[in-house]
């Protein structure tokens, strides 16, 4: 195909670390879906938010999203610098 973006994505998805990431993501989404469905809605409020913020998983999730945003924005800036 002539679509450079699609070819790059396929190359990245073929790497073992990408396969592990995708498997982990699919497991996490399944567990999240079951947990949310089985628990009552969050009560909201500042106290609930502070409890959630103390969870190690919350902190790791925020760190992961922060790194994703950092690398994604760097990649987008580089793409536009090259005229892409």
PyMOL Python script that loads the backbone (N, CA, C, O; Angstrom):
from pymol import cmd

cmd.read_pdbstr("""\
ATOM      1  N   UNK A   1       0.834  -1.183   0.000  1.00  0.00           N
ATOM      2  CA  UNK A   1       0.000   0.000   0.000  1.00  0.00           C
ATOM      3  C   UNK A   1       0.882   1.251   0.000  1.00  0.00           C
ATOM      4  O   UNK A   1       2.054   1.198   0.374  1.00  0.00           O
ATOM      5  N   UNK A   2       0.317   2.346  -0.414  1.00  0.00           N
ATOM      6  CA  UNK A   2       1.061   3.598  -0.466  1.00  0.00           C
ATOM      7  C   UNK A   2       0.834   4.456   0.769  1.00  0.00           C
ATOM      8  O   UNK A   2       1.369   5.561   0.856  1.00  0.00           O
ATOM      9  N   UNK A   3       0.061   3.974   1.714  1.00  0.00           N
ATOM     10  CA  UNK A   3      -0.226   4.741   2.913  1.00  0.00           C
ATOM     11  C   UNK A   3       0.907   4.531   3.922  1.00  0.00           C
ATOM     12  O   UNK A   3       0.988   3.492   4.577  1.00  0.00           O
ATOM     13  N   UNK A   4       1.774   5.532   4.031  1.00  0.00           N
ATOM     14  CA  UNK A   4       2.950   5.419   4.895  1.00  0.00           C
ATOM     15  C   UNK A   4       2.558   5.254   6.371  1.00  0.00           C
ATOM     16  O   UNK A   4       3.198   4.503   7.108  1.00  0.00           O
ATOM     17  N   UNK A   5       1.513   5.954   6.789  1.00  0.00           N
ATOM     18  CA  UNK A   5       1.069   5.851   8.181  1.00  0.00           C
ATOM     19  C   UNK A   5       0.593   4.458   8.521  1.00  0.00           C
ATOM     20  O   UNK A   5       0.914   3.934   9.587  1.00  0.00           O
ATOM     21  N   UNK A   6      -0.172   3.847   7.623  1.00  0.00           N
ATOM     22  CA  UNK A   6      -0.664   2.493   7.857  1.00  0.00           C
ATOM     23  C   UNK A   6       0.485   1.498   7.892  1.00  0.00           C
ATOM     24  O   UNK A   6       0.505   0.601   8.735  1.00  0.00           O
ATOM     25  N   UNK A   7       1.430   1.647   6.995  1.00  0.00           N
ATOM     26  CA  UNK A   7       2.576   0.739   6.979  1.00  0.00           C
ATOM     27  C   UNK A   7       3.396   0.872   8.265  1.00  0.00           C
ATOM     28  O   UNK A   7       3.859  -0.130   8.809  1.00  0.00           O
ATOM     29  N   UNK A   8       3.576   2.086   8.748  1.00  0.00           N
ATOM     30  CA  UNK A   8       4.312   2.311   9.994  1.00  0.00           C
ATOM     31  C   UNK A   8       3.573   1.677  11.170  1.00  0.00           C
ATOM     32  O   UNK A   8       4.193   1.048  12.028  1.00  0.00           O
ATOM     33  N   UNK A   9       2.253   1.841  11.212  1.00  0.00           N
ATOM     34  CA  UNK A   9       1.454   1.241  12.272  1.00  0.00           C
ATOM     35  C   UNK A   9       1.574  -0.275  12.261  1.00  0.00           C
ATOM     36  O   UNK A   9       1.718  -0.890  13.318  1.00  0.00           O
ATOM     37  N   UNK A  10       1.516  -0.881  11.088  1.00  0.00           N
ATOM     38  CA  UNK A  10       1.642  -2.332  10.991  1.00  0.00           C
ATOM     39  C   UNK A  10       3.016  -2.805  11.450  1.00  0.00           C
ATOM     40  O   UNK A  10       3.131  -3.856  12.079  1.00  0.00           O
ATOM     41  N   UNK A  11       4.056  -2.040  11.141  1.00  0.00           N
ATOM     42  CA  UNK A  11       5.403  -2.389  11.598  1.00  0.00           C
ATOM     43  C   UNK A  11       5.492  -2.347  13.124  1.00  0.00           C
ATOM     44  O   UNK A  11       6.068  -3.238  13.748  1.00  0.00           O
ATOM     45  N   UNK A  12       4.918  -1.306  13.710  1.00  0.00           N
ATOM     46  CA  UNK A  12       4.955  -1.161  15.164  1.00  0.00           C
ATOM     47  C   UNK A  12       4.136  -2.263  15.832  1.00  0.00           C
ATOM     48  O   UNK A  12       4.562  -2.826  16.841  1.00  0.00           O
ATOM     49  N   UNK A  13       2.970  -2.571  15.281  1.00  0.00           N
ATOM     50  CA  UNK A  13       2.104  -3.602  15.866  1.00  0.00           C
ATOM     51  C   UNK A  13       2.716  -4.993  15.763  1.00  0.00           C
ATOM     52  O   UNK A  13       2.318  -5.896  16.499  1.00  0.00           O
ATOM     53  N   UNK A  14       3.669  -5.179  14.870  1.00  0.00           N
ATOM     54  CA  UNK A  14       4.301  -6.478  14.691  1.00  0.00           C
ATOM     55  C   UNK A  14       5.384  -6.747  15.735  1.00  0.00           C
ATOM     56  O   UNK A  14       5.850  -7.880  15.857  1.00  0.00           O
ATOM     57  N   UNK A  15       5.786  -5.737  16.479  1.00  0.00           N
ATOM     58  CA  UNK A  15       6.833  -5.895  17.499  1.00  0.00           C
ATOM     59  C   UNK A  15       6.271  -6.648  18.712  1.00  0.00           C
ATOM     60  O   UNK A  15       5.104  -6.473  19.063  1.00  0.00           O
ATOM     61  N   UNK A  16       7.098  -7.486  19.351  1.00  0.00           N
ATOM     62  CA  UNK A  16       6.639  -8.224  20.538  1.00  0.00           C
ATOM     63  C   UNK A  16       6.138  -7.313  21.659  1.00  0.00           C
ATOM     64  O   UNK A  16       5.140  -7.626  22.309  1.00  0.00           O
ATOM     65  N   UNK A  17       6.822  -6.187  21.892  1.00  0.00           N
ATOM     66  CA  UNK A  17       6.386  -5.299  22.978  1.00  0.00           C
ATOM     67  C   UNK A  17       5.021  -4.685  22.686  1.00  0.00           C
ATOM     68  O   UNK A  17       4.246  -4.421  23.605  1.00  0.00           O
ATOM     69  N   UNK A  18       4.728  -4.457  21.410  1.00  0.00           N
ATOM     70  CA  UNK A  18       3.399  -3.950  21.045  1.00  0.00           C
ATOM     71  C   UNK A  18       2.340  -5.008  21.260  1.00  0.00           C
ATOM     72  O   UNK A  18       1.231  -4.704  21.700  1.00  0.00           O
ATOM     73  N   UNK A  19       2.673  -6.248  20.951  1.00  0.00           N
ATOM     74  CA  UNK A  19       1.728  -7.345  21.183  1.00  0.00           C
ATOM     75  C   UNK A  19       1.415  -7.466  22.673  1.00  0.00           C
ATOM     76  O   UNK A  19       0.257  -7.646  23.049  1.00  0.00           O
ATOM     77  N   UNK A  20       2.431  -7.368  23.517  1.00  0.00           N
ATOM     78  CA  UNK A  20       2.214  -7.441  24.969  1.00  0.00           C
ATOM     79  C   UNK A  20       1.358  -6.267  25.441  1.00  0.00           C
ATOM     80  O   UNK A  20       0.475  -6.434  26.282  1.00  0.00           O
ATOM     81  N   UNK A  21       1.624  -5.090  24.899  1.00  0.00           N
ATOM     82  CA  UNK A  21       0.848  -3.913  25.264  1.00  0.00           C
ATOM     83  C   UNK A  21      -0.617  -4.090  24.885  1.00  0.00           C
ATOM     84  O   UNK A  21      -1.503  -3.788  25.685  1.00  0.00           O
ATOM     85  N   UNK A  22      -0.880  -4.574  23.683  1.00  0.00           N
ATOM     86  CA  UNK A  22      -2.260  -4.761  23.237  1.00  0.00           C
ATOM     87  C   UNK A  22      -2.991  -5.821  24.052  1.00  0.00           C
ATOM     88  O   UNK A  22      -4.173  -5.662  24.360  1.00  0.00           O
ATOM     89  N   UNK A  23      -2.299  -6.895  24.400  1.00  0.00           N
ATOM     90  CA  UNK A  23      -2.907  -7.941  25.228  1.00  0.00           C
ATOM     91  C   UNK A  23      -3.224  -7.376  26.613  1.00  0.00           C
ATOM     92  O   UNK A  23      -4.310  -7.602  27.145  1.00  0.00           O
ATOM     93  N   UNK A  24      -2.276  -6.643  27.191  1.00  0.00           N
ATOM     94  CA  UNK A  24      -2.516  -6.027  28.489  1.00  0.00           C
ATOM     95  C   UNK A  24      -3.660  -5.026  28.463  1.00  0.00           C
ATOM     96  O   UNK A  24      -4.463  -4.971  29.395  1.00  0.00           O
ATOM     97  N   UNK A  25      -3.736  -4.237  27.401  1.00  0.00           N
ATOM     98  CA  UNK A  25      -4.809  -3.266  27.258  1.00  0.00           C
ATOM     99  C   UNK A  25      -6.166  -3.949  27.150  1.00  0.00           C
ATOM    100  O   UNK A  25      -7.134  -3.502  27.766  1.00  0.00           O
ATOM    101  N   UNK A  26      -6.246  -5.022  26.376  1.00  0.00           N
ATOM    102  CA  UNK A  26      -7.527  -5.718  26.226  1.00  0.00           C
ATOM    103  C   UNK A  26      -7.962  -6.350  27.547  1.00  0.00           C
ATOM    104  O   UNK A  26      -9.149  -6.331  27.874  1.00  0.00           O
ATOM    105  N   UNK A  27      -7.024  -6.909  28.309  1.00  0.00           N
ATOM    106  CA  UNK A  27      -7.360  -7.470  29.625  1.00  0.00           C
ATOM    107  C   UNK A  27      -7.828  -6.370  30.574  1.00  0.00           C
ATOM    108  O   UNK A  27      -8.814  -6.541  31.290  1.00  0.00           O
ATOM    109  N   UNK A  28      -7.119  -5.244  30.578  1.00  0.00           N
ATOM    110  CA  UNK A  28      -7.485  -4.139  31.461  1.00  0.00           C
ATOM    111  C   UNK A  28      -8.871  -3.595  31.123  1.00  0.00           C
ATOM    112  O   UNK A  28      -9.649  -3.284  32.026  1.00  0.00           O
ATOM    113  N   UNK A  29      -9.189  -3.476  29.829  1.00  0.00           N
ATOM    114  CA  UNK A  29     -10.509  -2.983  29.431  1.00  0.00           C
ATOM    115  C   UNK A  29     -11.610  -3.937  29.870  1.00  0.00           C
ATOM    116  O   UNK A  29     -12.673  -3.498  30.310  1.00  0.00           O
ATOM    117  N   UNK A  30     -11.366  -5.241  29.755  1.00  0.00           N
ATOM    118  CA  UNK A  30     -12.356  -6.227  30.195  1.00  0.00           C
ATOM    119  C   UNK A  30     -12.576  -6.151  31.696  1.00  0.00           C
ATOM    120  O   UNK A  30     -13.717  -6.138  32.159  1.00  0.00           O
ATOM    121  N   UNK A  31     -11.495  -6.102  32.455  1.00  0.00           N
ATOM    122  CA  UNK A  31     -11.613  -6.021  33.910  1.00  0.00           C
ATOM    123  C   UNK A  31     -12.305  -4.732  34.336  1.00  0.00           C
ATOM    124  O   UNK A  31     -13.145  -4.744  35.236  1.00  0.00           O
ATOM    125  N   UNK A  32     -11.957  -3.628  33.696  1.00  0.00           N
ATOM    126  CA  UNK A  32     -12.565  -2.348  34.007  1.00  0.00           C
ATOM    127  C   UNK A  32     -14.065  -2.394  33.746  1.00  0.00           C
ATOM    128  O   UNK A  32     -14.858  -1.924  34.562  1.00  0.00           O
ATOM    129  N   UNK A  33     -14.448  -2.955  32.621  1.00  0.00           N
ATOM    130  CA  UNK A  33     -15.856  -3.036  32.264  1.00  0.00           C
ATOM    131  C   UNK A  33     -16.642  -3.848  33.289  1.00  0.00           C
ATOM    132  O   UNK A  33     -17.725  -3.444  33.713  1.00  0.00           O
ATOM    133  N   UNK A  34     -16.088  -4.997  33.687  1.00  0.00           N
ATOM    134  CA  UNK A  34     -16.767  -5.835  34.683  1.00  0.00           C
ATOM    135  C   UNK A  34     -16.858  -5.129  36.036  1.00  0.00           C
ATOM    136  O   UNK A  34     -17.900  -5.171  36.690  1.00  0.00           O
ATOM    137  N   UNK A  35     -15.780  -4.486  36.452  1.00  0.00           N
ATOM    138  CA  UNK A  35     -15.771  -3.815  37.753  1.00  0.00           C
ATOM    139  C   UNK A  35     -16.756  -2.663  37.798  1.00  0.00           C
ATOM    140  O   UNK A  35     -17.470  -2.493  38.787  1.00  0.00           O
ATOM    141  N   UNK A  36     -16.802  -1.874  36.741  1.00  0.00           N
ATOM    142  CA  UNK A  36     -17.737  -0.745  36.708  1.00  0.00           C
ATOM    143  C   UNK A  36     -19.182  -1.242  36.710  1.00  0.00           C
ATOM    144  O   UNK A  36     -20.038  -0.680  37.393  1.00  0.00           O
ATOM    145  N   UNK A  37     -19.443  -2.294  35.946  1.00  0.00           N
ATOM    146  CA  UNK A  37     -20.805  -2.831  35.881  1.00  0.00           C
ATOM    147  C   UNK A  37     -21.253  -3.410  37.221  1.00  0.00           C
ATOM    148  O   UNK A  37     -22.441  -3.371  37.540  1.00  0.00           O
ATOM    149  N   UNK A  38     -20.328  -3.943  38.004  1.00  0.00           N
ATOM    150  CA  UNK A  38     -20.674  -4.618  39.260  1.00  0.00           C
ATOM    151  C   UNK A  38     -20.684  -3.683  40.467  1.00  0.00           C
ATOM    152  O   UNK A  38     -21.122  -4.087  41.544  1.00  0.00           O
ATOM    153  N   UNK A  39     -20.223  -2.471  40.318  1.00  0.00           N
ATOM    154  CA  UNK A  39     -20.149  -1.575  41.467  1.00  0.00           C
ATOM    155  C   UNK A  39     -21.155  -0.441  41.326  1.00  0.00           C
ATOM    156  O   UNK A  39     -21.552  -0.089  40.215  1.00  0.00           O
ATOM    157  N   UNK A  40     -21.565   0.130  42.456  1.00  0.00           N
ATOM    158  CA  UNK A  40     -22.494   1.264  42.391  1.00  0.00           C
ATOM    159  C   UNK A  40     -21.798   2.488  41.799  1.00  0.00           C
ATOM    160  O   UNK A  40     -20.570   2.574  41.824  1.00  0.00           O
ATOM    161  N   UNK A  41     -22.559   3.420  41.276  1.00  0.00           N
ATOM    162  CA  UNK A  41     -21.949   4.636  40.732  1.00  0.00           C
ATOM    163  C   UNK A  41     -21.138   5.361  41.805  1.00  0.00           C
ATOM    164  O   UNK A  41     -21.475   5.323  42.988  1.00  0.00           O
ATOM    165  N   UNK A  42     -20.088   6.005  41.380  1.00  0.00           N
ATOM    166  CA  UNK A  42     -19.251   6.759  42.308  1.00  0.00           C
ATOM    167  C   UNK A  42     -20.073   7.884  42.929  1.00  0.00           C
ATOM    168  O   UNK A  42     -20.908   8.507  42.272  1.00  0.00           O
ATOM    169  N   UNK A  43     -19.814   8.124  44.210  1.00  0.00           N
ATOM    170  CA  UNK A  43     -20.557   9.152  44.926  1.00  0.00           C
ATOM    171  C   UNK A  43     -20.129  10.557  44.574  1.00  0.00           C
ATOM    172  O   UNK A  43     -20.871  11.517  44.784  1.00  0.00           O
ATOM    173  N   UNK A  44     -18.930  10.674  44.039  1.00  0.00           N
ATOM    174  CA  UNK A  44     -18.428  11.996  43.684  1.00  0.00           C
ATOM    175  C   UNK A  44     -17.860  12.711  44.891  1.00  0.00           C
ATOM    176  O   UNK A  44     -17.703  12.112  45.955  1.00  0.00           O
ATOM    177  N   UNK A  45     -17.562  13.948  44.737  1.00  0.00           N
ATOM    178  CA  UNK A  45     -17.047  14.751  45.829  1.00  0.00           C
ATOM    179  C   UNK A  45     -15.538  14.701  45.943  1.00  0.00           C
ATOM    180  O   UNK A  45     -14.871  13.849  45.357  1.00  0.00           O
ATOM    181  N   UNK A  46     -15.029  15.631  46.706  1.00  0.00           N
ATOM    182  CA  UNK A  46     -13.589  15.792  46.873  1.00  0.00           C
ATOM    183  C   UNK A  46     -12.971  14.630  47.646  1.00  0.00           C
ATOM    184  O   UNK A  46     -11.866  14.194  47.323  1.00  0.00           O
ATOM    185  N   UNK A  47     -13.668  14.125  48.661  1.00  0.00           N
ATOM    186  CA  UNK A  47     -13.132  13.017  49.464  1.00  0.00           C
ATOM    187  C   UNK A  47     -12.955  11.770  48.591  1.00  0.00           C
ATOM    188  O   UNK A  47     -11.924  11.103  48.667  1.00  0.00           O
ATOM    189  N   UNK A  48     -13.948  11.458  47.771  1.00  0.00           N
ATOM    190  CA  UNK A  48     -13.836  10.309  46.868  1.00  0.00           C
ATOM    191  C   UNK A  48     -12.697  10.473  45.880  1.00  0.00           C
ATOM    192  O   UNK A  48     -11.994   9.513  45.564  1.00  0.00           O
ATOM    193  N   UNK A  49     -12.520  11.670  45.404  1.00  0.00           N
ATOM    194  CA  UNK A  49     -11.433  11.953  44.470  1.00  0.00           C
ATOM    195  C   UNK A  49     -10.072  11.797  45.146  1.00  0.00           C
ATOM    196  O   UNK A  49      -9.136  11.272  44.543  1.00  0.00           O
ATOM    197  N   UNK A  50      -9.960  12.244  46.382  1.00  0.00           N
ATOM    198  CA  UNK A  50      -8.697  12.102  47.120  1.00  0.00           C
ATOM    199  C   UNK A  50      -8.394  10.630  47.397  1.00  0.00           C
ATOM    200  O   UNK A  50      -7.241  10.209  47.300  1.00  0.00           O
ATOM    201  N   UNK A  51      -9.417   9.842  47.743  1.00  0.00           N
ATOM    202  CA  UNK A  51      -9.208   8.406  47.952  1.00  0.00           C
ATOM    203  C   UNK A  51      -8.696   7.752  46.675  1.00  0.00           C
ATOM    204  O   UNK A  51      -7.760   6.954  46.701  1.00  0.00           O
ATOM    205  N   UNK A  52      -9.317   8.101  45.572  1.00  0.00           N
ATOM    206  CA  UNK A  52      -8.916   7.549  44.282  1.00  0.00           C
ATOM    207  C   UNK A  52      -7.488   7.956  43.937  1.00  0.00           C
ATOM    208  O   UNK A  52      -6.724   7.148  43.410  1.00  0.00           O
ATOM    209  N   UNK A  53      -7.122   9.199  44.229  1.00  0.00           N
ATOM    210  CA  UNK A  53      -5.776   9.700  43.911  1.00  0.00           C
ATOM    211  C   UNK A  53      -4.695   8.974  44.702  1.00  0.00           C
ATOM    212  O   UNK A  53      -3.548   8.913  44.260  1.00  0.00           O
ATOM    213  N   UNK A  54      -5.042   8.420  45.868  1.00  0.00           N
ATOM    214  CA  UNK A  54      -4.053   7.712  46.683  1.00  0.00           C
ATOM    215  C   UNK A  54      -3.776   6.305  46.186  1.00  0.00           C
ATOM    216  O   UNK A  54      -2.800   5.687  46.609  1.00  0.00           O
ATOM    217  N   UNK A  55      -4.606   5.789  45.303  1.00  0.00           N
ATOM    218  CA  UNK A  55      -4.425   4.431  44.778  1.00  0.00           C
ATOM    219  C   UNK A  55      -3.200   4.379  43.867  1.00  0.00           C
ATOM    220  O   UNK A  55      -3.054   5.221  42.981  1.00  0.00           O
ATOM    221  N   UNK A  56      -2.308   3.387  44.079  1.00  0.00           N
ATOM    222  CA  UNK A  56      -1.133   3.266  43.202  1.00  0.00           C
ATOM    223  C   UNK A  56      -1.521   3.098  41.723  1.00  0.00           C
ATOM    224  O   UNK A  56      -0.842   3.623  40.841  1.00  0.00           O
ATOM    225  N   UNK A  57      -2.596   2.377  41.460  1.00  0.00           N
ATOM    226  CA  UNK A  57      -3.035   2.191  40.077  1.00  0.00           C
ATOM    227  C   UNK A  57      -3.438   3.495  39.413  1.00  0.00           C
ATOM    228  O   UNK A  57      -3.197   3.694  38.223  1.00  0.00           O
ATOM    229  N   UNK A  58      -4.056   4.389  40.192  1.00  0.00           N
ATOM    230  CA  UNK A  58      -4.437   5.697  39.661  1.00  0.00           C
ATOM    231  C   UNK A  58      -3.190   6.490  39.291  1.00  0.00           C
ATOM    232  O   UNK A  58      -3.124   7.108  38.229  1.00  0.00           O
ATOM    233  N   UNK A  59      -2.216   6.462  40.171  1.00  0.00           N
ATOM    234  CA  UNK A  59      -0.986   7.202  39.914  1.00  0.00           C
ATOM    235  C   UNK A  59      -0.255   6.640  38.698  1.00  0.00           C
ATOM    236  O   UNK A  59       0.266   7.402  37.884  1.00  0.00           O
ATOM    237  N   UNK A  60      -0.213   5.321  38.570  1.00  0.00           N
ATOM    238  CA  UNK A  60       0.434   4.721  37.399  1.00  0.00           C
ATOM    239  C   UNK A  60      -0.345   5.037  36.124  1.00  0.00           C
ATOM    240  O   UNK A  60       0.249   5.283  35.074  1.00  0.00           O
ATOM    241  N   UNK A  61      -1.665   5.031  36.217  1.00  0.00           N
ATOM    242  CA  UNK A  61      -2.481   5.378  35.055  1.00  0.00           C
ATOM    243  C   UNK A  61      -2.250   6.806  34.601  1.00  0.00           C
ATOM    244  O   UNK A  61      -2.129   7.075  33.406  1.00  0.00           O
ATOM    245  N   UNK A  62      -2.189   7.731  35.566  1.00  0.00           N
ATOM    246  CA  UNK A  62      -1.928   9.136  35.234  1.00  0.00           C
ATOM    247  C   UNK A  62      -0.531   9.299  34.634  1.00  0.00           C
ATOM    248  O   UNK A  62      -0.330  10.068  33.694  1.00  0.00           O
ATOM    249  N   UNK A  63       0.424   8.566  35.193  1.00  0.00           N
ATOM    250  CA  UNK A  63       1.796   8.622  34.662  1.00  0.00           C
ATOM    251  C   UNK A  63       1.824   8.095  33.227  1.00  0.00           C
ATOM    252  O   UNK A  63       2.466   8.688  32.360  1.00  0.00           O
ATOM    253  N   UNK A  64       1.136   6.992  32.978  1.00  0.00           N
ATOM    254  CA  UNK A  64       1.102   6.411  31.633  1.00  0.00           C
ATOM    255  C   UNK A  64       0.484   7.372  30.633  1.00  0.00           C
ATOM    256  O   UNK A  64       1.010   7.560  29.537  1.00  0.00           O
ATOM    257  N   UNK A  65      -0.640   7.983  31.013  1.00  0.00           N
ATOM    258  CA  UNK A  65      -1.288   8.939  30.112  1.00  0.00           C
ATOM    259  C   UNK A  65      -0.426  10.176  29.887  1.00  0.00           C
ATOM    260  O   UNK A  65      -0.406  10.734  28.790  1.00  0.00           O
ATOM    261  N   UNK A  66       0.279  10.598  30.919  1.00  0.00           N
ATOM    262  CA  UNK A  66       1.163  11.744  30.793  1.00  0.00           C
ATOM    263  C   UNK A  66       2.298  11.456  29.803  1.00  0.00           C
ATOM    264  O   UNK A  66       2.611  12.287  28.951  1.00  0.00           O
ATOM    265  N   UNK A  67       2.909  10.274  29.923  1.00  0.00           N
ATOM    266  CA  UNK A  67       3.983   9.903  29.001  1.00  0.00           C
ATOM    267  C   UNK A  67       3.458   9.757  27.577  1.00  0.00           C
ATOM    268  O   UNK A  67       4.116  10.178  26.625  1.00  0.00           O
ATOM    269  N   UNK A  68       2.277   9.163  27.427  1.00  0.00           N
ATOM    270  CA  UNK A  68       1.687   9.031  26.099  1.00  0.00           C
ATOM    271  C   UNK A  68       1.490  10.410  25.468  1.00  0.00           C
ATOM    272  O   UNK A  68       1.824  10.618  24.301  1.00  0.00           O
ATOM    273  N   UNK A  69       0.951  11.342  26.237  1.00  0.00           N
ATOM    274  CA  UNK A  69       0.752  12.698  25.730  1.00  0.00           C
ATOM    275  C   UNK A  69       2.059  13.379  25.355  1.00  0.00           C
ATOM    276  O   UNK A  69       2.141  14.074  24.342  1.00  0.00           O
ATOM    277  N   UNK A  70       3.072  13.174  26.176  1.00  0.00           N
ATOM    278  CA  UNK A  70       4.385  13.774  25.902  1.00  0.00           C
ATOM    279  C   UNK A  70       4.965  13.262  24.592  1.00  0.00           C
ATOM    280  O   UNK A  70       5.368  14.050  23.736  1.00  0.00           O
ATOM    281  N   UNK A  71       5.009  11.947  24.435  1.00  0.00           N
ATOM    282  CA  UNK A  71       5.616  11.373  23.230  1.00  0.00           C
ATOM    283  C   UNK A  71       4.770  11.637  21.990  1.00  0.00           C
ATOM    284  O   UNK A  71       5.305  11.827  20.897  1.00  0.00           O
ATOM    285  N   UNK A  72       3.458  11.650  22.159  1.00  0.00           N
ATOM    286  CA  UNK A  72       2.573  11.908  21.026  1.00  0.00           C
ATOM    287  C   UNK A  72       2.753  13.344  20.541  1.00  0.00           C
ATOM    288  O   UNK A  72       2.835  13.592  19.338  1.00  0.00           O
ATOM    289  N   UNK A  73       2.815  14.286  21.476  1.00  0.00           N
ATOM    290  CA  UNK A  73       2.967  15.680  21.049  1.00  0.00           C
ATOM    291  C   UNK A  73       4.337  15.917  20.419  1.00  0.00           C
ATOM    292  O   UNK A  73       4.453  16.677  19.458  1.00  0.00           O
ATOM    293  N   UNK A  74       5.384  15.265  20.959  1.00  0.00           N
ATOM    294  CA  UNK A  74       6.708  15.383  20.342  1.00  0.00           C
ATOM    295  C   UNK A  74       6.685  14.850  18.916  1.00  0.00           C
ATOM    296  O   UNK A  74       7.262  15.450  18.010  1.00  0.00           O
ATOM    297  N   UNK A  75       6.019  13.727  18.726  1.00  0.00           N
ATOM    298  CA  UNK A  75       5.933  13.129  17.404  1.00  0.00           C
ATOM    299  C   UNK A  75       5.166  14.030  16.430  1.00  0.00           C
ATOM    300  O   UNK A  75       5.555  14.178  15.272  1.00  0.00           O
ATOM    301  N   UNK A  76       4.084  14.622  16.910  1.00  0.00           N
ATOM    302  CA  UNK A  76       3.292  15.507  16.052  1.00  0.00           C
ATOM    303  C   UNK A  76       4.086  16.761  15.676  1.00  0.00           C
ATOM    304  O   UNK A  76       4.030  17.218  14.534  1.00  0.00           O
ATOM    305  N   UNK A  77       4.822  17.309  16.639  1.00  0.00           N
ATOM    306  CA  UNK A  77       5.639  18.497  16.340  1.00  0.00           C
ATOM    307  C   UNK A  77       6.708  18.174  15.295  1.00  0.00           C
ATOM    308  O   UNK A  77       6.949  18.952  14.372  1.00  0.00           O
ATOM    309  N   UNK A  78       7.344  17.010  15.459  1.00  0.00           N
ATOM    310  CA  UNK A  78       8.384  16.597  14.501  1.00  0.00           C
ATOM    311  C   UNK A  78       7.775  16.397  13.112  1.00  0.00           C
ATOM    312  O   UNK A  78       8.368  16.799  12.111  1.00  0.00           O
ATOM    313  N   UNK A  79       6.615  15.789  13.053  1.00  0.00           N
ATOM    314  CA  UNK A  79       5.942  15.568  11.774  1.00  0.00           C
ATOM    315  C   UNK A  79       5.658  16.898  11.078  1.00  0.00           C
ATOM    316  O   UNK A  79       5.874  17.028   9.873  1.00  0.00           O
ATOM    317  N   UNK A  80       5.176  17.878  11.828  1.00  0.00           N
ATOM    318  CA  UNK A  80       4.855  19.175  11.219  1.00  0.00           C
ATOM    319  C   UNK A  80       6.109  19.975  10.879  1.00  0.00           C
ATOM    320  O   UNK A  80       6.105  20.763   9.933  1.00  0.00           O
ATOM    321  N   UNK A  81       7.184  19.775  11.646  1.00  0.00           N
ATOM    322  CA  UNK A  81       8.454  20.446  11.302  1.00  0.00           C
ATOM    323  C   UNK A  81       8.979  19.951   9.961  1.00  0.00           C
ATOM    324  O   UNK A  81       9.580  20.707   9.197  1.00  0.00           O
ATOM    325  N   UNK A  82       8.743  18.670   9.686  1.00  0.00           N
ATOM    326  CA  UNK A  82       9.201  18.081   8.426  1.00  0.00           C
ATOM    327  C   UNK A  82       8.223  18.330   7.295  1.00  0.00           C
ATOM    328  O   UNK A  82       8.455  17.894   6.168  1.00  0.00           O
ATOM    329  N   UNK A  83       7.123  19.032   7.582  1.00  0.00           N
ATOM    330  CA  UNK A  83       6.168  19.360   6.532  1.00  0.00           C
ATOM    331  C   UNK A  83       5.156  18.278   6.277  1.00  0.00           C
ATOM    332  O   UNK A  83       4.560  18.241   5.201  1.00  0.00           O
ATOM    333  N   UNK A  84       4.937  17.388   7.237  1.00  0.00           N
ATOM    334  CA  UNK A  84       4.002  16.286   7.069  1.00  0.00           C
ATOM    335  C   UNK A  84       2.582  16.621   7.368  1.00  0.00           C
ATOM    336  O   UNK A  84       1.708  15.762   7.258  1.00  0.00           O
TER     337      UNK A  84
END
""", "prot")
cmd.dss("prot")
cmd.show_as("cartoon", "prot")
cmd.util.cbc("prot")
cmd.orient("prot")
